[in-house]
Amino acid sequence: SPRAAETHVIEEVRVAIHGRSLPDRAVTENWALDYPRAKPGWFNIGLLHTSCEGNAQHATYAPCSVQDLVSRGYDYWALGHVHAFDILHRDPWIVFPGNLQGRSVRETGEKGAVLVDVEDGRVRDVRRVIVDHARWVEAIVDVSIATSSSDVASHIGATLRTMLEGVGGRLVAVRVRLTGATILDHALRAGRAQLADDALAIAQHTHEDAWIEKLSIETSAPVAARGVDLAGIDLDAMLAECARDPELRARAGEAIAQIVAKLPTDATANEMALGDELDSLIDESRAIVLARADSGSPRR
């Protein structure tokens, strides 16, 4: 029932299951304290959709504490809402089994269910069973010591080989994040398209069913390499000042809004809105200009 917690019993194995369904997309009340007390002499299972103890990656829903759940006297709590495996408590067991299949890059790593062995009314073992058919992976690659594009490719390859071990025959979607202070910062940003192609080739050579979901360049230029001097003008400093200009930011925001309006409505459903990434987009634009200035590439 969505109105209140209720109990269903399975007579032949003396199991009592206590739970309720979701009436709304948002619930701020603590439902746990309204659950019925344990049925004496039975194995009691509690089912609850909750953000128990809070989780920064999930919205608050029917918030409660571990102690609230323990106070019901149940033998096992199976929790929903948080899409990641987590054991909050033992004796009684309070478990988030997570979801069976990651839905986006926000849900990386193994996904599956939990099998619970019960003997003589007591939990004897809790085992996770991995059942996902596709997997999302985030590969963080530090390229701070790289001095060439081949070095960057080697670092990407080494990281992917480590991360893709043990994934079996699953389809794997990888977000590659390049990090670190590197002299290649401007060049990496200016050559993003080629770098993405190279990363895809490396991933597919490492695992035949690997796909690069996104290549994210989060590097920075070493302090000593940040200034590009053109006839006495510090181009980096000038671009930094431009980036703070309210008129430029307003025009950039308008351009982003025009792009977003042309995208399918679900294209960024699981991602940060483009408008919220204004600073990172401007920073990347600065890096591209600086890379072209460094290499003497013609302006377009």
C-alpha positions in Angstrom: 0.0 0.0 0.0 1.2 3.6 -0.7 -0.7 4.9 2.3 0.9 2.9 5.2 3.3 0.1 5.9 1.7 -3.4 5.8 2.8 -6.9 6.5 2.6 -10.0 4.2 3.4 -13.4 5.5 4.7 -16.6 3.8 3.3 -19.2 6.2 5.3 -22.3 5.0 8.7 -20.7 5.8 7.4 -18.4 8.6 8.6 -15.2 6.9 7.0 -11.8 7.5 7.7 -9.1 5.0 6.9 -5.5 6.0 6.8 -2.7 3.4 5.0 0.0 1.5 5.1 1.4 -2.0 5.9 4.9 -3.2 3.0 7.4 -3.3 5.0 10.4 -4.6 8.3 11.3 -6.3 9.3 13.1 -3.1 8.8 12.0 0.5 10.3 14.0 3.4 8.7 12.0 6.3 10.5 9.3 8.2 8.6 6.2 7.3 10.7 3.7 9.2 9.2 4.7 12.6 5.7 3.8 11.4 6.6 0.3 10.3 5.0 -2.5 12.5 7.0 -4.2 15.1 8.6 -7.6 14.3 6.4 -10.7 14.3 7.7 -12.8 17.2 9.1 -16.2 16.1 9.2 -15.3 12.4 12.0 -14.2 10.1 11.2 -10.5 9.6 12.2 -8.6 6.4 11.7 -4.9 6.0 11.5 -3.3 2.5 11.9 0.4 2.3 12.7 3.0 -0.3 14.9 5.5 1.6 17.9 7.7 1.6 18.9 6.2 4.9 21.8 8.2 6.6 21.9 10.4 3.5 23.8 10.1 0.2 25.2 13.1 -1.7 24.5 11.4 -5.1 20.8 10.7 -4.3 17.9 13.0 -3.4 16.5 12.7 0.1 13.6 10.3 0.2 11.9 9.0 3.3 15.0 9.8 5.4 15.8 7.7 8.4 18.7 6.5 10.5 20.2 3.1 10.9 19.0 3.1 14.5 15.5 3.8 13.4 15.6 0.6 11.3 17.3 -1.4 14.1 14.6 -0.4 16.5 11.9 -2.3 14.5 13.5 -5.6 15.5 13.6 -7.1 12.0 16.2 -9.7 10.9 17.0 -8.1 7.5 16.3 -4.8 5.8 16.4 -4.6 2.0 16.6 -0.9 1.0 15.9 0.8 -2.3 16.6 4.3 -3.7 20.4 4.3 -3.6 21.7 2.6 -6.8 25.0 1.4 -5.2 25.7 -1.7 -3.1 26.3 -0.8 0.5 26.0 -2.7 3.8 25.0 -0.2 6.5 24.7 -2.6 9.4 25.1 -6.2 10.5 22.9 -8.0 13.1 20.5 -7.0 11.9 21.6 -6.8 8.3 20.7 -3.5 6.6 21.6 -3.6 2.9 21.4 -1.5 -0.2 21.7 -4.1 -2.9 22.0 -1.4 -5.6 20.4 -1.8 -9.0 20.8 -4.6 -11.5 22.1 -2.5 -14.3 24.0 0.8 -14.4 21.9 3.3 -16.4 24.5 6.1 -17.1 28.1 7.1 -16.3 26.8 8.3 -12.9 26.4 4.6 -12.0 29.8 3.0 -12.6 31.2 -0.4 -11.7 29.6 -3.7 -10.9 25.9 -4.0 -10.6 23.8 -6.9 -9.2 21.6 -8.4 -6.5 22.1 -9.8 -3.1 21.4 -13.4 -2.0 20.8 -14.0 1.7 21.2 -17.4 3.2 19.0 -18.0 6.3 19.2 -21.0 8.6 17.1 -21.6 11.7 15.8 -18.0 11.5 19.2 -16.4 11.4 21.1 -14.8 8.5 24.2 -17.0 7.9 25.6 -15.3 4.8 25.0 -12.4 2.5 26.4 -12.7 -1.0 26.5 -10.3 -3.9 25.7 -11.7 -7.3 26.8 -9.6 -10.3 24.3 -9.7 -13.2 24.9 -6.5 -15.3 25.1 -7.0 -19.0 26.7 -3.6 -19.7 29.0 -1.6 -17.5 29.9 2.0 -17.1 33.5 2.8 -16.1 35.3 6.0 -15.3 39.0 6.0 -16.2 41.0 8.8 -14.5 44.3 9.2 -16.3 47.0 11.4 -14.8 49.1 12.8 -17.7 51.2 15.3 -15.7 54.5 13.6 -16.7 53.5 13.1 -20.4 55.6 15.1 -22.8 54.0 14.0 -26.1 50.8 12.7 -27.6 52.3 9.2 -27.6 52.9 9.4 -23.9 49.3 10.4 -23.3 48.2 7.4 -25.4 50.4 5.1 -23.4 48.9 6.4 -20.1 45.4 5.9 -21.4 46.2 2.4 -22.6 47.8 1.4 -19.2 44.8 2.7 -17.3 42.2 1.1 -19.5 44.0 -2.3 -19.4 43.8 -2.2 -15.6 40.2 -1.1 -15.5 38.9 -3.5 -18.1 40.4 -6.6 -16.6 37.7 -9.0 -15.3 34.7 -7.3 -17.1 34.1 -10.5 -19.2 32.2 -10.2 -22.4 30.2 -7.2 -21.2 29.7 -4.1 -23.3 31.7 -1.4 -21.5 31.1 2.3 -21.8 34.1 4.4 -20.6 34.4 8.0 -19.6 38.1 9.0 -19.8 39.1 11.9 -17.6 42.6 13.3 -18.3 44.0 15.1 -15.2 47.2 16.7 -14.0 49.3 19.8 -14.7 51.0 19.3 -18.0 52.8 21.2 -20.7 50.4 19.5 -23.2 47.3 21.2 -21.7 46.6 23.6 -24.5 47.5 21.0 -27.2 45.2 18.4 -25.7 42.2 20.7 -25.7 42.9 21.9 -29.2 43.3 18.3 -30.5 40.3 16.9 -28.6 38.7 15.2 -31.6 41.8 13.3 -32.6 42.5 12.4 -29.0 39.0 11.0 -28.7 39.5 8.8 -31.8 42.8 7.6 -30.4 41.2 6.7 -27.0 38.5 4.8 -28.8 41.0 2.8 -30.8 43.0 2.0 -27.6 39.8 1.0 -25.8 38.6 -1.3 -28.6 42.1 -2.9 -28.9 42.0 -3.6 -25.1 38.4 -4.9 -25.0 36.4 -5.6 -28.2 33.1 -4.3 -26.8 34.5 -1.1 -25.3 33.1 2.3 -26.2 34.3 5.8 -25.2 31.3 7.5 -23.8 33.1 10.8 -23.4 36.7 12.2 -23.2 36.9 14.8 -20.5 40.0 17.0 -20.5 40.5 18.3 -16.9 44.2 19.1 -17.1 45.9 22.4 -16.4 49.0 24.1 -17.6 52.0 24.3 -15.3 52.3 27.8 -13.8 55.5 28.5 -15.7 53.9 27.7 -19.0 50.7 29.6 -18.7 51.7 32.9 -20.3 51.8 33.2 -24.1 53.6 36.5 -25.0 52.6 38.0 -28.4 54.5 41.2 -29.0 54.5 42.0 -25.3 50.9 40.9 -24.7 50.2 38.2 -22.1 47.5 36.4 -24.1 46.6 34.1 -21.2 46.0 37.0 -18.8 44.1 38.9 -21.5 41.8 35.9 -22.1 41.3 35.4 -18.4 40.1 39.0 -18.1 37.8 38.5 -21.1 36.3 35.4 -19.4 35.2 37.5 -16.5 33.5 40.1 -18.7 29.7 40.1 -18.0 28.8 40.9 -21.7 30.9 38.0 -23.0 29.4 35.6 -20.4 25.9 36.7 -21.3 26.5 36.2 -25.1 28.0 32.8 -24.4 25.0 31.9 -22.3 22.7 32.9 -25.2 24.7 30.8 -27.6 24.5 27.8 -25.3 20.7 28.2 -24.9 20.3 28.2 -28.7 22.3 24.9 -28.9 20.3 23.3 -26.1 17.0 24.2 -27.8 18.0 22.2 -30.8 19.0 19.0 -28.8 16.6 16.1 -28.2 14.8 16.6 -24.8 16.5 13.6 -23.3 20.0 14.2 -24.7 21.4 15.5 -21.4 19.0 13.8 -19.0 21.7 12.3 -16.9 24.3 15.1 -17.3 24.8 18.5 -15.9 23.0 21.1 -18.1 25.3 22.9 -20.6 24.4 26.2 -19.1 25.8 25.1 -15.8 29.1 24.3 -17.4 29.7 27.8 -18.7 32.9 28.3 -16.8 34.4 25.0 -18.0 33.4 25.8 -21.6 35.0 29.2 -21.4 38.2 27.7 -19.9 38.4 25.1 -22.7 37.9 27.9 -25.3 40.8 29.8 -23.7 43.0 26.7 -23.9 42.2 26.2 -27.6 43.2 29.8 -28.4 46.4 29.4 -26.4 47.2 26.1 -28.1 46.8 27.7 -31.5 48.9 30.7 -30.5 51.6 28.3 -29.2 51.7 26.4 -32.5 51.2 29.3 -34.8 48.1 27.8 -36.2 46.0 30.2 -38.3 42.8 31.6 -36.7 39.4 30.4 -37.8 
